[in-house]
């Protein structure tokens, strides 16, 4: 069947949301009579009652509620699609995980803005249990995500730098960690405690500490701050902790760094409306990744 007029669908959706013809008319800048005629048109097309009329009062019918819900989802998608094109030439909308933002990205973006003042970047830093982005429903043009490079068939990605796990602690706790890690207070920067598990498995460190003990946090940033304050031995991404290590806030009680197989990727949709801005930012990020691992660090892989 052919689609009903878009303005009639919009009139119905607005009236259903507000529960009033007159309020919908005020929002859409038409008369209440026009709203009523549009809805009558749809009722004729669909062959069902969309509103129950009781004198001057109206109430959305059960069938009308179903249609209103589906139409609202459709109009939301249309608005997002139009917004993506209306934003061309404006800010590039970037999604990034919170720890990466605080430990590296903010400084890199500040330098980018100073060099490219006509290409603004609007960053949204969020905590993600699993780094992901849905460009069809989220208001972003690109993202930086931790993963293995597979972010869906509709996305492109470029590796920025790999994730290297290594124990971290305050300088005052370094000797204790080296001598008796099994009895040290552990700091877990992830709720599932996977980072300590992966490091211990790859290095074969013995005796192994009890992974079910210690303090548990949501992010590397929280784990690092707890370690800096001397609350235990944490494990985290060395690349994102290099500044704290070089500043003497954290130290490395062990020199084995473990590559997890994951890395931080710059991700964007294949159907990208801001190709030139995306490419420019990607190149800048790749040129300003954290420095190389210290020479004394021994590089291992999961399974070595």
Buried (B, 14 or more C-beta within 10 A) or exposed (E): EEEBEEEBBBBBBBBBBBEBBBBBBBBBEBEBEBBBEBBEBBBEBBEEEBBEEEEEEBEBBEBBEEBBEEBBEEBEEEEBEEEBEEBEEEBBBBBBBBBBBBBBBEEBBEEBEEEBEEBEBBBEBEEBEEBBBEBEEBEBBBBBBBBEBEBEEEBBBBEBBBBBBBBBBBEEBBEBBEEEBEEBBBBBBBEEBBBBBBBBBBBEBEEBBEEEBBBBBBBBBBBBBBBBEEBBBBBBBBBBBBBBBEEEBBBBBBEBBBBBBBBBBBBBBEEBBBEEBBEBBBEBBEEBBBEEBBEEBEEBEBEE
